Amino acid sequence: MKLATFNINGVNKRLANLLAWIYEAEPDVVCLQELKATDDQFPRSAIEAAGYGAVWRGQPAWNGVAILARDAEPVLTRSTLPGDPSDTQARYIEAAVNGILIASLYAPNGNPQPSPKFTYKLAWHQRFARHAAELIESGLPVVLAGDYNVVPEPRDIYSTRSYDDNALVQPESRAAFRDLLEQGWTDALRKRYPNEELFTFWDYRRNRWERNAGLRLDHILLSRKLVRRLTAAGIDREVRSQENASDHAPVWVALRD
């Protein structure tokens, strides 16, 4: 199975980009974030014409997550992150595909900090950690894929001081990601590339793509059973260079059957 995560930054605005990448990369499963579309606006017909079944949870203008499966229909298991019934933001969806439980997540950005947005970010990550602990303790094969809005380590961002006050790099944010790894989840990209410079996001401003001034925000975490099946991982950087591109590039892993 080839599984990818892609913050599409507007699924309808960048539908042509998404379909071109799917045609070229041929992922079996795609986790999408930042749909920026209501449920009714999700381009189901175009996705199905490309050969993918889908489950999604949309939201007007912001957020939104989806899971696509090639030649299959994902079996929806959860469309919200548990722990706070009052949270209506569309940031989490979970489905079973070919014997693997897959989550697509879009964690809060949290800027500016300190602010209520940063408080929400940390609370969301705490809820996510509690749910992730239950998933890994279940012993099931599970993938947690998406835009975590966390730069895990200093080496996951280009050399700069401009992000020093940014929520993405704060000690509390990094601790939230580290807590997941301590539960037993494996960061697939770092497993395959322990020493390389890895970026998945380049802001549109200040020529950051052209300068390779990137950040690693998009992560695929694997449960213990799946780590043994990991054969490859990568970042499709060239997708970020295309016209009308998202500011994120797809991240993918290959899992042995």
C-alpha positions, 0 to 999 in steps of 0.5 A: 500500500502506498499512502500519502498525506497532502494539505491541498489548501482548497480542494476545489481551487486546486482540484486539477493539481490534485488529480494530476498528482494522483495520476502520476503518483498512484497512491492507494490512500490519500489523506487530505487536509484544508479542504476549504469546502462544505460537505456538498462542495466536495468534488466527489464526482471528479474524485470517483472518476479518478478511481477513488472512493472517499469519506470527508468532513467539510467546513465552509472556508476553513479546515476540512479533512478527507480520506480517499481510497483507490478502487475501494470505499473507505469505511468511516469509523470517526468524523470528529476527535473525541473529548470535546463535543463543543468543538465543531471544527472539521479537523479529524476523520478516521476510516478503515481501508484494506485492514488498516485504520487511517486518520487524516488530521489537520491540527490547529495552527495556534497563532498568534501565541500566546492567545486563545488560539494557542490554548486551543491548539494545545488542548486539541493536541492533548485530546489527540494524544489521548485518542492516539494512546487508545489506538496504539494500545488496541494493537491494530495497524494504524496510520495517523497522517496529516498536517500536525502544524508542529515543527518537531525539531530545529532541523525541521525548519530552515535557518531563521529567527523569524519563526521564534515566536511562532506557535509551530515551534514552541516548546509546548508544541514540540512536546505534544509531538514528542509525546506521541512518539513516546507512546510508541508511534514512529515518524515514518519520514525520520525512520527512513531519513534520520539525518536528511533535511526534510521540508513539506511546507513553503510559505507563499511569501518572501520567495520561500519556495525559491529559497528552499526556506521550508518547514516540516509540518506534515507527518505520517505516524505508524503504529508498531505493527506497520513499522515492520511493513515500511519499505519506503517514504518520501516527499513529492517536492515537485508538486509544490513548484507547479502553477496554482500549487498548494503551499504544502507538498505531498508526503507518502509511505509505502507499506509491504503487504 
